[in-house]
Amino acid sequence: MRKTFITSTLSGAIAIVAAIHLTACQSNDIAPDTPVQQNDLVNTSLAISIPQNAAGKNYKGLNSTTKVSSRASQEIVQGADNQFRGLSNIVLIPYSTDSTQRNGANITLEDINKNQLSSGSLAKVYDNILLSVGTAGIRAYAHAKDTTEALEGYHFTNGTLTATGLDDEANTDINTISFTPVSINASSVPSDKAQYLANLLTEIAMTNANGVSWSNDENEKTAYYNFIKNAAGSSKTVLGLIQELYDNMKSKGNTMSVALINKINTVTLNDVQDINGGSYPCITNNNGILSLHSDLDNYPTELNLPDGAAVVKWNNNTGFQPVTGSSTITESISTLEIPRYVYMPNLWYQVTSPLKTSSIDQTKVMTTNKDWSEIVNDVDNFPNNSVTTTTKTIAMQQPLRYAVGRMDLTIKLADGNVLYDKAGNVVTPNAKGFEVTGIIIGGQKAVDQDFNPISGSNSKQYAIYDNSMSNMYASSNGSDTNYTLTLPSAAEEVVNIAIELINNTGQNFEGATGIIPNGGKFYLIANLNPPAAKSGYTANELNQVFKQDYITTVKLTIPQNSTEESENHETGLGNAYNVLPDLSKSLISFGFSVDPSWQSGLYFEVEL
């Protein structure tokens, strides 16, 4: 039995479906007492059903023991222990025999508030819906009502999609209906702060000592080439890179090291900005602890983007330049353009359902406590399958169901609380573990009228950035559960996800793309491959990482990494990135182990 967004503790629950009569925002001047035919339009009452387990415990006493931590809380995803949030943007599209060919204009319905369902059958009655004679089915779309939130972070809380083809009542081709992820930052032009940070790196890279450039200095040439290999452009990573350079140079005492220390201490805003920034130092040195001027700090966090999305690239002629489009960092790593980072989808419902009809008012029947399938399949209640001139009551045979998927994710450290970086150095997390500040889900695409991913050579791929975690830590005891809504993925399609963490160990460590500075953010990648699921995978049915109406459970483990000096140390922290790779690409090193299985949907347990 398919479970509709309920947790594993409720796997035996029966989805009792309730009737909802919906009032269209049209034809309110027609009395509903008898069916009326107007130009082949019949005035009727219509019932749409909602599964009980989408309605929440306040209606049927459902409960759950699941721990809740993240921004996408159980309230947002309508977990089993939370109440039905209501419906907004309810649109019906009638059809006769072919569900892709409309039989009349879109019908827009009034919102349903979360407390408007009757306590017994979860029903709400709407009247006066005009449907054409011959209508035998309806496509229905709606999304959960948004929670009340401040404007800042509003879409991060509730999610959002751009729906095309639902807002007009003309005869729009059903096949043109689509739902597209919404960019967090749609600009492909580097921000001023991104350019200033790149200029700061360039100023330091161009340091001269007695007429000798850093690139030609015999003592520090290796440090120079390591410096210009950097591809990370966030404020935290840039500061960490400069701090590491400062720490390496401060005790050497050679001519170039002294010049580099002097450059770090004296470079000003005038040197890096294209306006008169003044003689304020870019970097403040407090007894060897460096910090950035506010004009250079908090990028790209202030744009609600992951730090790893901020990328720079060295050019021998122009120095460091910020990159906002896709870029090749190494032979195996390319980055995603900034407008492709998107909010998670909001909680959409969709169903394409045949109708059951009656020439008798069946309101009382549809507001009983009987199972919905029992009501609509009783020929005494609904003997007909299409609208006729005598039709008075219509029921959608199938319930509305969630059109999106959901990922429930936890992450833990390997036992022992001692990890090793790529160089084999010991890294000891603090007592709480690594703080988790974001989850990135790659390979998301716009979806069609049935919420199937739109593929093809021109189809764009996006990455969800879920960033407002609350007190979530990867520790040896494991984190609380984070909930993220997703668009469905294609059958057998591999999905890569990234976990954003903070290096709070008090030390730098070496990852796959260079140094991860203390205080900086880093990313570990997990690969979710449907056939590798721990349990539940079936080739013909449960073959999508993310599937409509299903929960995908992912349990991640950051492994210790090898303690042997001869090993390459290329798992766990050895595969940490300081820039975010394009998660739609295949040439990525993976830092987690995943043990996958379907729990409603697929269930993954992955060692990173």
N, C-alpha and C positions, 0 to 999 in steps of 0.2 A: 504494500500500500504506500502510495506516495505521501510524504509528509510535507505540509505546506508551512515552511518557516517556523517549525517548532523544534525545540532542542531535543537531544537524544533522550532526555529523561521522560519525554512524552511520546516515545515511539509507538506506544500502543493506543494512543488517543484516536477516537473516531472523528472524522471531519464532518460534523453535522452542519448542513448548509441552510441558511435562512433566506427567505424571500424578501426582496425589497421592491416595492412599487415606486417607480421613478416618475416625477412630473417633468415634462419637457417645458423649456422656456418658449413655448409657442402655443397658439390656439387656445388660449385660456377662456375664450368666449363660447366654447362649445361645451354643453352640459354632458357629463359622463354617464347619465342615467341609462341611455340607450346608445348603441353604436350608430354613428352617423357617417354616411358616405358622401364625400365631396371631391368630385373630379378624381375618382378612384382612390381617395384617401379615406381611411376609416379611423374614427376617434376611439381609442381603447385605453385600458389600463395595462401597464407592463410590469413584469416582475423580473428583477435580476437578483441572483443569489450571491452571498458572501460566505465562505467557509467559516465555521465556528472558530477554528484555530487562527483565523486572521482577526477575530473580534476581541481576543484577549480574556484574561481571567475574570474581569469584572462582569462578564456575561455568563460564563459557565464554570468559574472556579478553577481555571487552569493555574498551575503553579510550576516553578522551576527552581533548581538550586544552582544554576549557572552563575559563576562570578562575573561581574560586569566591571569593566575598567574604562573603555575607550570613548572617544567622541561619538562614534557611531554606536550609540547605546542601544539597549533593547527597546527603549521607547521609540527610537528612530526607525529601527528595522522591524518593529512590532514583534519582538521576541515573545515567547509563550507567556511570560509573566507580566506583559504590558497590554494596555487597552487599545482597542481599535481606534485609530486616529481620525477616522472619517475619510471622505473622498472629495476630491476637487477635480475640475476639468473633466467632468463626465461627458463623454461623447459616444453616441450610438450611430452606427452606419448600417442601414438595412440592406439586405440582399435577398434575391429570390432563390436561385439554385446554385449559382457560382459565387463563392464568398469573395472573389476578387472583382466582381461586377456589382456596383451599387444599384439599389432599387429605391432611390430617393436621396434627398439631401441629408447632410449631417444633422443630427438632433443633439443639441446641447442641453444638459440637465443641470438643475440646481445642485449645489454642494450638499453633501450629507455630513453633518457634524458628528463628532465621536459619541455623543450621548443621545442621538436621535433614533437608535434602533430600539425596538420594543424588547422588553426583558425576556419574553418567552421565546419568540421565534426569530429574534434579531431582524425584524421586518420594519420597513418604512413604506408608507403608501404615497405614491404620486399618481396623478390622474392626467387625462387629456393629452395623449400622445397620438399624433397623426402618423399612420403608416399606410403605405400603398398596398392595395389588394395584390395578393401574390407573394408578399414578403414571407419568406420561410426561415430567415435567419438574421442575426445581428452580430456585427463586430462591435464590441464595447471596449472603451479605453477610459482610464481614470488614473489618478495618482493620489497617494495619501496626502491629507492636508498637512501643510508645513507646521512644525511646532513654532511657538512664539519665541523669536530670537532677535537679538540686536542685528543690525544690518551687517556689522563686521563679522565675518566668518559664517554668515547665514547659509551660504551654499555648502560650506564645509560641514555644517551640521545636518542639513536636510538632503543635500545632493540636488542636482538639477540636470535637465536635459533640454535640448531644443527640439520641440515637436513640430514637424512640418506636415501640413495637410489635414489638421484637425480643427483649425480655428475658423474655417470658412464653411458656409452651408451650400456652396456650389457643388456641381457634379465633378469634384476632383477625382482623378483616377486613383483608386485605392492603392495601386501599385507604386504610387509616388509618395505615399506616407512613409515617413522615416523619423528616427530619433537619433540625435547627434550629441556627443559629449560637448561640454562647454569649457572653453579654455579658461584657466585661472588668470593668465596674462596673455592677451592676444597679440601683443606687440612683438614684432620680429626685429625691432631696432634696439640696440643695446642702450640701457639706461645710462645716465651720466655717471652714476656711482660705479657701474661696471667698467666704464672707460677709465675712470680715475684710478681704480684698483689696478687695472692693466698698466696704466702709465706709471704707477708707483713701482711695480715690478720691473718695468723697463728702465726707470731711473737707476735702480740698484744694479741691474744687469749691465748698464753702460758705465759703471764706475771705472775711473782711471786713476792710476798712481804713478806720478812722475812721467806722464806721457805714455804709459803702458796700460793698455786696456785689460780688464779682468779676463777676457777671453784668451789673451796672449800671455798672461802671467804664469810663469813656470811653477810657482808654488801652489796656486789656487785654481789652475785651469780645470781640474776635475770637479771642483765645487761649482764652477761656472756652468759646466755642461749639465750637471745634476740640477742646477737652479732653473735653467731654461727648458728642461724637460717637463717642468710642472705644467699641468693642464687645468688645475683647479682655480676658479676665480671668485669663490665666495670670500667674504670678509674674514671669516674665522680661519679658513684654510690659508689665505694669503698671509694673515698675521702669523699663523703657525709656521709657515715656510720661512718668513723673515726672522721669527724668534729662533728657529733652529739654526739659521745662518749666523745670527748674532752670537748664539751660544758656542758655535764651532769656531768662530773667529776671535772672540774676545781675549783669549789667552795665548794666541799664536805669536803675536808681536811682529810678524813680517810686514813689509810695506803695504801689500795689497790687503791683508786682513785689517790693518789700521784704517786704510781708506774705506773699506766696506763698513766698518763700525761707524766711522765719521759720516758716511752717506746716510746710513740708517738713522742716525741721530739728528741730521740736519736737513733732510729733504722736507720741503714745505708744500703747502697746498698750491702755491703759485707754480711750483714745478710740475704738478700733475693735472691741474685743472686748466680748461680752455677759457676760463674767466679769471678775473682778479680774485683769487681765493685768499690772498693775504699771506703774510709770512708765518702763519701758524704751522707748527710742525705736523707732518702727517702722522708721526709716531711719537708717543710719549714714552720715555724710558724712566721707569720707577725702580731704581736699584736693580736693573737688569731684567725687569718684567715689562714687556712692551705692550702697548695698547694703541689702537687706531683712533684718529680724530673722528668725531661723529659724522663728518662729511663722507667718510669712507667705511663706516661701520654698518652692520646689520643688513648687508646685502647677501643673497636675495631674499632673506627671511621677511623683510618688510614688504615684499611683493607676494608673500604667501607661497613661494616656490621652494623646492628642496635645495639645500646648499649645493648638492651635486649637479644641479642644473646650470650652475654658473661655471662657465668653461672659458679658458683663455688658450691662445695658441701663439707660439713664438714664430716670428718671421725675422730673418736675418737683416732685412732692410728697414722694417718698421717697428721691431720689438714685439712685445706682447700685445695682442688684440683680443677683445672679448668676442665670443662666438655665440650667436643666438640661434643660428640654423643648425642643421646636422653637420657633424664634423668628424673626421677620422683622427683619433688620438694616437692609436697604435694600429698595427696590422690587424689586431683582433678586437679593437674597441672603437666603436663610433658612438656619438652622442645624439640625443634627441633634441629637435628644435624646441625652444621654449613654448611656443603656442600649442604644442601637443601635450603639455601637462594639463590635466583636466580634473574637474570635480567628479566625485562619484555620482552615479545616477540617483535620482530620487526614486521613491518606492512606487513604481508604476504597476498597474494591473492591466490585463488584457485577456479577452476571450473571444473566440469566434464560435458562436453557438447556434444550433438549430432552435426553432421555436416550438412550443406547445401552445395551442390556442383553444379557446372555448367561447361559445356564444352566451354563456351564463356568467354572472358576476361570481368569481371564485375568491374574493378577498378573504373571507373567513377561512376557507380551506388553506390559503397560502400564509396565514398568520397562526397556524397551529404549531405544535412542537414536533411534528413529524419530520422525518428525514426528507430533505428536498427532493432527492431522486424518487422517493416513494410518492411524493405529491405530484410531481410533473409527469411521472410515467403511469399514473393511474388514468386509464382511459375514461373513467367516469368523470374525472376532473377536467382533463384536457384531451378530448377525442381527436383533435385536428392538429395539423402540422404547419399550417400557413394561414395568413390573414385572408378572410373573406369579407363580404359585405355585412355579415352578421356577427363578426368577431367582436367580443366585448372585453375579454381578458386574455393577456398574453404572458407567457412565462418563458424566460430563457432557460433552456434545458441544462446548460452547463454553468457552473459558478464562475464568477470572476476569479482569476488566479494571478499570483504575482508574475509579472512579466520579466523581472530581473532576477539575478542570482544573488547569493550572499556568501561571503567568506568569513568564517569564524577562525581566528588565528591566535595561537599562543607561541611563545618562544622561550627557550631555556638555555642555560649554559651546561656544558658537560660537567659531570661530577668531578669534584676536586678543586674547582674554582681557580685553577692555574691553567693559563692558555699560553700558546707560543705563536709569535708572529712569523712572517715570511723568512726572516733571517735566523729563526730559531731562538730568538730572545724570549725570556719569560715575561708575560704580561699578566698582571694580577688585577682583576676587576675589583672595584670597591665593594663594600658589604651589600649594597643594594643590587649590584650588577650593573649592566649597561642600560642607560635610559633609552627607551624606544621613543622616537619623536616623529616617525612617519612610516607609512607603508606605501609602496609604489607598485602598481599592477600594470604590467605591459600588455600589448597586443589587443587593446580595446578598440573596437570599430563601431561606426554608426550601424544601426540596425534598421531592418525594414518593417513593414506593416505587421509582421508576425513576430517581431523582436528577434529575428535571425540576423546574424552579422552579415553586413554587405561586403562581399569580397570582390576581387577584380584588381586589375593593374593600377587603377586610379584610386583605390580605396585607401584612405588615410588610417594610420594606426596611432593610437593615443595611449597615454599612461595616466591612470588615476593616481592622484596624490592625496592620501588620507593623512592629515597632518596634526590634528588637534588631540593628541593622546593625553590622557590624564593619569599621571602617576603609573605609567607602565614600564616595567623593568624586566630585562632578560637576566634572570638569576638562576642559580642551580635548583631553586624550588619551582621555577617556571613562572611565567607572567600570568596576569589575568587575561581574559579573552577580549580581543578586539573584533568588532563587527564592521564589515565594509560591504556595501551593496555594489554589485558589478553588472555589467552587461553580459549577456551570454557569449561564450566563445564557440568556435566551430568544432564540429566533431573531430576527434583525434588531434586537435591542435595543441601544441605545447605552449604553455604560458609561463613566462618568467616574472617573478616578483622580486622586489628589493625591500629590505628592511633598513630604515635609517636609524642609526644609533649615535650616541655621543661617547667619545673617548674620554671617560671620566676617571682614568686610571692614575693620573698624575704623571704620565710619561708618554713620550712619542712611541709609536711602533710602526713597523714596516708592513705595508699591505701590497696588494697586486699592482697598484699604480703609483707607489711611492710612499712617502711618510704620511702617516695619519697623526696630526699634531694633537697634543693634549688639549682637550676642550673643543676639538674640531669634530665634525660629523663624518661618519663613514657608512658604507653600504655593503651589505652582504646579500648575495643573489641566491635565490632558490628556483629550481626548475621543476615545474609541475607538468608531468607527462601522463595523460590518462591511463595508458596500459600499465604504468608503474604504480597505480593505486594500490594501497595496502589491502583494501577489500572493496567489493561492490562493483568493480568495473565490469561492464558488459558491452560487447562490441556494437550491438545494435540499439542499445537504450541509454545506458549511463556511460557515454563516451565523450563527454564534454567536461573540461575543468570547471567551467561555470555554466549552469543550466537554469533556465527559467524555473522558478518556484522551488529550487533545491538549495540546500546548504552545502557548501564545500568546506570541510574542516581541514585546517592545516596546522600541524604541530611541527615547529622548527627547533632544531638543536644546534648550537654553536659548538663544534667539537674542540677537543683540547688541542689538536694538531699533534704531530709526532714529536716525541722527546729525543729522538735519535738525531745526532748532528749530521749524519749522512743523508737524512731525508730532505726533500725539497720544501716541506712545510707549506704546501699549497692548498690547504683546506682551512676552514675557519678564518681566523684573523689574517692568515697568509693570503686569503683571497678578498680582503677588504679593499673597497674602492673609495677614493676621495672625490671622484667624479662619477656621475650616474651614466652608465652605458645605456644605449638604446636597447630596451628590453624586448623589442621585437626581433632583434638579431640573434643568430644562433651562436656566434663566436664569442661566448662569454664564459668566464670561469665561475664555478659555483662554490659558494662558501658554506652552504647548509647541507645537512642531510634531511631528506624528506621521506616520511613513511606515509604514503597516501592511502586513503580509503573513502568510499562514498558513505556519508552519513546523511541520509536524504540525497545528498550528492556525494562527490568524491571526498575521501579522507586521506590527507597526506601527512606523513611524518618524515621530515627532511633534515638530514645532518648537513650543515652548511660548509 
